[in-house]
Amino acid sequence: MATNRSRRLRKKLCVDEFQELGFELNLTFKEDLTEEVIDTFLEQFLTEAMEANNLGYVGGDDYGLVCLDQRGSVSEEQRASVEAWLKGRSELTDFTVSPLLDVWYPETPINKA
């Protein structure tokens, strides 16, 4: 693959200085929860943790990818805010929040800015 790309192409491909960061999320719910409780949790998660931090969530009710709801990267502060919100939830037995990663090319290392 060519490495001598124009700025326009780098932006279109979301590479180099246009790399976009996000993180993966795994949720483990308590086994005795009803569907209504899980739905309420997910609604609150989307409103209080995602929308409040200008983030978007793509995935299911137990696994997904969190990215910015517009072009750009999730900050470490936004990631920490979501993690803190999840720590305060009694519906979960466990959760994992990955380190920041390239949302378009997860195998690509993060650029040092």
N, C-alpha and C positions, 0 to 999 in steps of 0.2 A: 504494500500500500504506500502511496506517495506520502512523503513527510513534508514536502515543500508546498504547502497549501496557502491559498490566499486568505486574507482575513475574513472575507465574506464566506468562504467555504468552511473555515474553522468555526465560525459562528453557527452556520447551518448544521454542521455535524456535532456541535456542542463539545468540541475538543479544545485542548490547550488552554488559553485564557478564558474560554467560554464553557469550560467544564462545569457541570451542574451536580451538586452534592445533595444527598438525602440519606435516609437510613431505613433499615429493615426493622420490622416489629413482629414479635411472636407473643401471643397472649394465650394463657392457659386459665380457663374459667373453672370455678368450683363445680363439681359434678352435680350437685343438687339444685342448680339454678334452672328456673323456668325460661322458656323462650321469651316471655315478656320482660323478664329482668335483664336478659342479655340484650334485647332490643333497646331497652331504656339505657343501658350502659353504653351501647354503641352510639345512640343519639347524643348522649352527653359527651362522649369522647369526641365525636365530630364537631360539636358546638364549642365545648370548653377547651379542648386540647388542640384541635386542628384549626378551626376557623379563627379562634382567638389569637393564634400565633401565625396567621396567614399561611397555613400549611394545607396540603392536599393529601388524601389517603387513597391508595389504590390497593385493593385486595379484598379478603374475606373477613369474617368475624374473628378469626384467630391468627391470621398472618397477612402482612401487607407491607407496602413500601410507602414511606412518607417523603414527600418532596414539597417544594415551594408551590403555592397555587398559581404562580406566574413564572415567567422565565427567571432563572437565578438559582442560588444555592441556599440550602438550609444552613443556618448558623449553629455553632456549638451551643449557644444560649437557647435557641429554639428546641434543639434536641434535648437539652437538660430540662427544659420546662415540661416537655411531654413526659419524660421519665419521672419527674417529680409528681406530675398529675397521676400517673399510673400507680406510683407508690402509695398514694392515698386511697386507693380503691379496694374495697372489701370483696368485690366480685371475683377477683383474680387470686389464684393460688401461686402463679408465677408469671413472669414476663421477661423478655429479653429485648433490649434496644441495641442494635448494632452500632459500631462506630460509623462515622460519616463515610459514605462511599459514592463513587460516580454512578449516578442513576441511569445513564445511558449505556455505559460500558463498565459494569461492576468489576471486571477483572483488571481494569486500568488503575494504576496507583493515583492517589490524589496529588494534584500539582501543588508544589510549595509556592505560595503566593507572596 
